[in-house]
Amino acid sequence: MLQDIAGALDSQTPVLLQHAALGGVEARCVGKVDDLGELNWEPTA
């Protein structure tokens, strides 16, 4: 899971794609760093 998150942050692509493919209920999200340097996860459409 951490490898998935690291890859998603590097490429600015959704995270949890494999989890979703396996039937997970968590929404796919993209990590965004705000002006304060805080990491926020925003759902993808």
Biopython code that builds the backbone (N, CA, C, O; Angstrom):
import numpy as np
from Bio.PDB.StructureBuilder import StructureBuilder

atoms = [
    (1, "MET", "N", (0.815, -1.188, 0.000)),
    (1, "MET", "CA", (0.000, 0.000, 0.000)),
    (1, "MET", "C", (0.862, 1.256, 0.000)),
    (1, "MET", "O", (0.549, 2.223, -0.694)),
    (2, "LEU", "N", (1.945, 1.249, 0.773)),
    (2, "LEU", "CA", (2.823, 2.414, 0.801)),
    (2, "LEU", "C", (3.485, 2.638, -0.558)),
    (2, "LEU", "O", (3.681, 3.779, -0.977)),
    (3, "GLN", "N", (3.826, 1.553, -1.238)),
    (3, "GLN", "CA", (4.403, 1.676, -2.570)),
    (3, "GLN", "C", (3.381, 2.290, -3.535)),
    (3, "GLN", "O", (3.736, 3.113, -4.379)),
    (4, "ASP", "N", (2.128, 1.892, -3.409)),
    (4, "ASP", "CA", (1.052, 2.448, -4.221)),
    (4, "ASP", "C", (0.904, 3.949, -3.957)),
    (4, "ASP", "O", (0.756, 4.735, -4.893)),
    (5, "ILE", "N", (0.943, 4.337, -2.703)),
    (5, "ILE", "CA", (0.811, 5.747, -2.333)),
    (5, "ILE", "C", (1.992, 6.554, -2.868)),
    (5, "ILE", "O", (1.803, 7.637, -3.421)),
    (6, "ALA", "N", (3.213, 6.031, -2.707)),
    (6, "ALA", "CA", (4.404, 6.732, -3.193)),
    (6, "ALA", "C", (4.342, 6.929, -4.707)),
    (6, "ALA", "O", (4.650, 8.011, -5.208)),
    (7, "GLY", "N", (3.950, 5.899, -5.425)),
    (7, "GLY", "CA", (3.837, 6.007, -6.876)),
    (7, "GLY", "C", (2.785, 7.013, -7.293)),
    (7, "GLY", "O", (2.987, 7.769, -8.243)),
    (8, "ALA", "N", (1.666, 7.029, -6.590)),
    (8, "ALA", "CA", (0.588, 7.968, -6.904)),
    (8, "ALA", "C", (1.011, 9.408, -6.640)),
    (8, "ALA", "O", (0.657, 10.307, -7.403)),
    (9, "LEU", "N", (1.759, 9.633, -5.577)),
    (9, "LEU", "CA", (2.230, 10.986, -5.282)),
    (9, "LEU", "C", (3.240, 11.453, -6.326)),
    (9, "LEU", "O", (3.214, 12.612, -6.741)),
    (10, "ASP", "N", (4.121, 10.563, -6.748)),
    (10, "ASP", "CA", (5.117, 10.918, -7.772)),
    (10, "ASP", "C", (4.471, 11.241, -9.108)),
    (10, "ASP", "O", (4.881, 12.181, -9.788)),
    (11, "SER", "N", (3.462, 10.465, -9.485)),
    (11, "SER", "CA", (2.876, 10.615, -10.815)),
    (11, "SER", "C", (1.592, 11.442, -10.834)),
    (11, "SER", "O", (1.025, 11.694, -11.897)),
    (12, "GLN", "N", (1.134, 11.865, -9.646)),
    (12, "GLN", "CA", (-0.125, 12.619, -9.522)),
    (12, "GLN", "C", (-1.294, 11.856, -10.150)),
    (12, "GLN", "O", (-2.135, 12.433, -10.840)),
    (13, "THR", "N", (-1.327, 10.553, -9.894)),
    (13, "THR", "CA", (-2.406, 9.698, -10.359)),
    (13, "THR", "C", (-3.184, 9.195, -9.148)),
    (13, "THR", "O", (-2.697, 9.290, -8.022)),
    (14, "PRO", "N", (-4.388, 8.661, -9.365)),
    (14, "PRO", "CA", (-5.179, 8.166, -8.230)),
    (14, "PRO", "C", (-4.487, 7.041, -7.474)),
    (14, "PRO", "O", (-3.762, 6.229, -8.049)),
    (15, "VAL", "N", (-4.726, 7.020, -6.204)),
    (15, "VAL", "CA", (-4.222, 5.974, -5.317)),
    (15, "VAL", "C", (-5.350, 4.967, -5.068)),
    (15, "VAL", "O", (-6.516, 5.278, -5.313)),
    (16, "LEU", "N", (-5.030, 3.814, -4.605)),
    (16, "LEU", "CA", (-5.968, 2.739, -4.256)),
    (16, "LEU", "C", (-6.629, 2.084, -5.472)),
    (16, "LEU", "O", (-7.691, 1.477, -5.336)),
    (17, "LEU", "N", (-6.023, 2.197, -6.653)),
    (17, "LEU", "CA", (-6.604, 1.556, -7.832)),
    (17, "LEU", "C", (-6.630, 0.039, -7.682)),
    (17, "LEU", "O", (-7.632, -0.591, -8.020)),
    (18, "GLN", "N", (-5.550, -0.560, -7.183)),
    (18, "GLN", "CA", (-5.519, -2.015, -7.001)),
    (18, "GLN", "C", (-6.522, -2.427, -5.934)),
    (18, "GLN", "O", (-7.205, -3.441, -6.082)),
    (19, "HIS", "N", (-6.615, -1.660, -4.874)),
    (19, "HIS", "CA", (-7.576, -1.941, -3.803)),
    (19, "HIS", "C", (-8.997, -1.918, -4.357)),
    (19, "HIS", "O", (-9.801, -2.798, -4.049)),
    (20, "ALA", "N", (-9.305, -0.916, -5.171)),
    (20, "ALA", "CA", (-10.632, -0.808, -5.761)),
    (20, "ALA", "C", (-10.904, -1.982, -6.699)),
    (20, "ALA", "O", (-12.021, -2.498, -6.745)),
    (21, "ALA", "N", (-9.880, -2.406, -7.449)),
    (21, "ALA", "CA", (-10.037, -3.525, -8.375)),
    (21, "ALA", "C", (-10.339, -4.822, -7.637)),
    (21, "ALA", "O", (-10.977, -5.720, -8.186)),
    (22, "LEU", "N", (-9.882, -4.919, -6.401)),
    (22, "LEU", "CA", (-10.127, -6.122, -5.598)),
    (22, "LEU", "C", (-11.436, -6.047, -4.816)),
    (22, "LEU", "O", (-11.724, -6.919, -3.997)),
    (23, "GLY", "N", (-12.219, -5.015, -5.068)),
    (23, "GLY", "CA", (-13.511, -4.889, -4.403)),
    (23, "GLY", "C", (-13.514, -4.021, -3.172)),
    (23, "GLY", "O", (-14.482, -4.039, -2.411)),
    (24, "GLY", "N", (-12.448, -3.253, -2.950)),
    (24, "GLY", "CA", (-12.379, -2.361, -1.793)),
    (24, "GLY", "C", (-13.408, -1.257, -1.890)),
    (24, "GLY", "O", (-13.848, -0.896, -2.982)),
    (25, "VAL", "N", (-13.784, -0.729, -0.757)),
    (25, "VAL", "CA", (-14.836, 0.290, -0.733)),
    (25, "VAL", "C", (-14.296, 1.712, -0.627)),
    (25, "VAL", "O", (-15.065, 2.668, -0.725)),
    (26, "GLU", "N", (-12.991, 1.869, -0.428)),
    (26, "GLU", "CA", (-12.415, 3.209, -0.337)),
    (26, "GLU", "C", (-12.408, 3.863, -1.711)),
    (26, "GLU", "O", (-12.092, 3.212, -2.707)),
    (27, "ALA", "N", (-12.748, 5.128, -1.769)),
    (27, "ALA", "CA", (-12.758, 5.867, -3.027)),
    (27, "ALA", "C", (-11.336, 6.117, -3.516)),
    (27, "ALA", "O", (-10.412, 6.244, -2.712)),
    (28, "ARG", "N", (-11.160, 6.189, -4.837)),
    (28, "ARG", "CA", (-9.863, 6.547, -5.413)),
    (28, "ARG", "C", (-9.621, 8.020, -5.132)),
    (28, "ARG", "O", (-10.529, 8.841, -5.264)),
    (29, "CYS", "N", (-8.390, 8.354, -4.745)),
    (29, "CYS", "CA", (-8.048, 9.726, -4.393)),
    (29, "CYS", "C", (-6.720, 10.118, -5.012)),
    (29, "CYS", "O", (-5.902, 9.266, -5.358)),
    (30, "VAL", "N", (-6.517, 11.429, -5.147)),
    (30, "VAL", "CA", (-5.250, 11.983, -5.616)),
    (30, "VAL", "C", (-4.697, 12.860, -4.496)),
    (30, "VAL", "O", (-5.417, 13.684, -3.932)),
    (31, "GLY", "N", (-3.419, 12.679, -4.178)),
    (31, "GLY", "CA", (-2.784, 13.478, -3.137)),
    (31, "GLY", "C", (-2.408, 14.850, -3.651)),
    (31, "GLY", "O", (-1.836, 14.978, -4.733)),
    (32, "LYS", "N", (-2.726, 15.872, -2.885)),
    (32, "LYS", "CA", (-2.392, 17.257, -3.218)),
    (32, "LYS", "C", (-1.743, 17.907, -2.001)),
    (32, "LYS", "O", (-2.212, 17.737, -0.876)),
    (33, "VAL", "N", (-0.664, 18.650, -2.229)),
    (33, "VAL", "CA", (-0.013, 19.399, -1.149)),
    (33, "VAL", "C", (-0.511, 20.831, -1.233)),
    (33, "VAL", "O", (-0.423, 21.472, -2.281)),
    (34, "ASP", "N", (-1.040, 21.331, -0.105)),
    (34, "ASP", "CA", (-1.586, 22.692, -0.105)),
    (34, "ASP", "C", (-0.495, 23.731, 0.145)),
    (34, "ASP", "O", (0.679, 23.382, 0.265)),
    (35, "ASP", "N", (-0.877, 24.994, 0.223)),
    (35, "ASP", "CA", (0.070, 26.090, 0.396)),
    (35, "ASP", "C", (0.832, 26.026, 1.719)),
    (35, "ASP", "O", (1.901, 26.621, 1.851)),
    (36, "LEU", "N", (0.282, 25.306, 2.697)),
    (36, "LEU", "CA", (0.948, 25.158, 3.996)),
    (36, "LEU", "C", (1.856, 23.937, 4.044)),
    (36, "LEU", "O", (2.491, 23.664, 5.063)),
    (37, "GLY", "N", (1.915, 23.198, 2.927)),
    (37, "GLY", "CA", (2.750, 21.996, 2.870)),
    (37, "GLY", "C", (2.086, 20.763, 3.425)),
    (37, "GLY", "O", (2.748, 19.751, 3.650)),
    (38, "GLU", "N", (0.779, 20.828, 3.652)),
    (38, "GLU", "CA", (0.039, 19.683, 4.198)),
    (38, "GLU", "C", (-0.509, 18.827, 3.058)),
    (38, "GLU", "O", (-0.966, 19.345, 2.039)),
    (39, "LEU", "N", (-0.455, 17.516, 3.245)),
    (39, "LEU", "CA", (-0.951, 16.575, 2.256)),
    (39, "LEU", "C", (-2.435, 16.358, 2.467)),
    (39, "LEU", "O", (-2.872, 16.043, 3.574)),
    (40, "ASN", "N", (-3.210, 16.527, 1.403)),
    (40, "ASN", "CA", (-4.654, 16.290, 1.442)),
    (40, "ASN", "C", (-4.991, 15.301, 0.339)),
    (40, "ASN", "O", (-4.368, 15.306, -0.722)),
    (41, "TRP", "N", (-5.975, 14.455, 0.591)),
    (41, "TRP", "CA", (-6.421, 13.478, -0.401)),
    (41, "TRP", "C", (-7.759, 13.926, -0.951)),
    (41, "TRP", "O", (-8.727, 14.082, -0.206)),
    (42, "GLU", "N", (-7.812, 14.133, -2.266)),
    (42, "GLU", "CA", (-9.028, 14.587, -2.923)),
    (42, "GLU", "C", (-9.590, 13.463, -3.764)),
    (42, "GLU", "O", (-8.858, 12.860, -4.549)),
    (43, "PRO", "N", (-10.882, 13.162, -3.621)),
    (43, "PRO", "CA", (-11.488, 12.091, -4.410)),
    (43, "PRO", "C", (-11.443, 12.407, -5.904)),
    (43, "PRO", "O", (-11.547, 13.563, -6.315)),
    (44, "THR", "N", (-11.288, 11.367, -6.693)),
    (44, "THR", "CA", (-11.334, 11.518, -8.146)),
    (44, "THR", "C", (-12.761, 11.241, -8.612)),
    (44, "THR", "O", (-13.538, 10.592, -7.911)),
    (45, "ALA", "N", (-13.088, 11.729, -9.776)),
    (45, "ALA", "CA", (-14.440, 11.534, -10.322)),
    (45, "ALA", "C", (-14.632, 10.140, -10.862)),
    (45, "ALA", "O", (-15.711, 9.812, -11.357)),
]
sb = StructureBuilder()
sb.init_structure("model")
sb.init_model(0)
sb.init_chain("A")
sb.init_seg("    ")
for serial, (resi, resn, name, xyz) in enumerate(atoms, 1):
    if name == "N":
        sb.init_residue(resn, " ", resi, " ")
    sb.init_atom(name, np.array(xyz, "f"), 0.0, 1.0, " ", f" {name:<3s}", serial, name[0])
structure = sb.get_structure()
